Amino acid sequence: MKVTIIGAGNVGATCADVIANRRIASEVVLVDISEGYAEGKAMDIMQCASNSKFDTIVKGTTGDYSQTANSEVIVVTSGIPRKPGMTREELIGTNASVVKSVIENALKYSPNAIFVMVTNPLDTMTLAALKISGLDRKRVIGMGGALDSARFKYFLSKKLDKPVYDIEGMVIGGHGDTTMIPLIRYATYKGIPVTQLLSVEEQEEVCKSTMVGGATLTKLLGTSAWYAPGAAVANVVESILNDFKRLIPCSVFLEGEYGQEGICIGVPCIIGKNGVEQIVDIKLNDKELEKFIASANAVRDTNKELTNI
């Protein structure tokens, strides 16, 4: 099984490293526009193989898309990352043109691939990829909710002082600091609702920390995070390649689900060999639905910037 990752920066290289170490695919191709950069990252990862005991082949190329031919999954991380104080929306102009170029080039050699979008602003770039590619909506997936949900579970584990792998939780809505919706009502620790274990104030603190999770790291690091995003992408890729049918919140194009249509936004999805196998309809209460509608409207406002594509 072959995976292409377009963009060999921190997120793309981390994703390749996780895929190799977990033996998710037999071959990973890193593509970048900087001369020798993807080749160097691929070589560095491959020199871990004897110590890390993996046999995945990782290759790098400077813009030669022929090497990506017949990929089952194509991950798009290309674009400029956020700087401190910068919103994801400010990235639209530059990143939209990048996405257009890489989608068109990748499709020439892998017309049957499923695309996993990482480029920010994620919901808008996922919509751009869908429009540019002309693919069925199930084959274009934005990974935002997978990352946001991982952060949500991290903050829950910290507040509960319990292992993160014993916690379930999901985040829906837009992949933005003000648009994501941590569903605290559905979060559990070993099947026990966390609303029974945390005070209202503690619940609110977890949700607020989750919503600014990306901005917090950007302020600390001076650029966007990469370990958790790379691992989140790898988790989506693994569910596709192995047809695991995991329930993962992802940004997908809605056609009436959750009362919305014409936008890509994060909702619970079953991810399998065909991409989005199913959009899961969970029941939102009035407050959650109000937040989701507001999030959808905010995503629509951001999408208006795509008119130049």
Secondary structure, 3 states (H helix, E strand, C coil): CEEEEECCCHHHHHHHHHHHHCCCCCEEEEEECCCCHHHHHHHHHHCCHHHHCCCCEEEEEECCHHHHCCCCEEEECCCCCCCCCCCHHHHHHHHHHHHHHHHHHHHHHCCCCEEEECCCCHHHHHHHHHHHHCCCHHHEEECHHHHHHHHHHHHHHHHHCCCHHHEECCEEECCCCCCEEECHHHCEECCEEHHHCCCHHHHHHHHHHHHCHHHHHHHHHCCCCCHHHHHHHHHHHHHHHCCCCEEEEEEEEEECHHHCEEEEEEEEEEEECCEEEEECCCCCCHHHHHHHHHHHHHHHHHHHHHHHC
